[in-house]
Amino acid sequence: MPLLDSVLLNTRSSQPFRKFPNELLLLLPIVPGRATFRNLGRYMMYVEKTFRRWFRRQVN
């Protein structure tokens, strides 16, 4: 996802912060049903609590 990479590289963010949205956007079209944190945790290497933490963060 070149557009997402170019946007995230221009921000002062850590490598995990740049990696998470990229993986999330690749996973969303694949997940069946609603995209809840619990459901995403079933199909991704992150657990539900990790999703809650990342979505709580504010982004400039």
Secondary structure, 3 states (H helix, E strand, C coil): CHHHHHHHHHCCCCHHHHHHHHHHHHHCCCCCCCCCHHHHHHHCCCCHHHHHHHHHCCCC
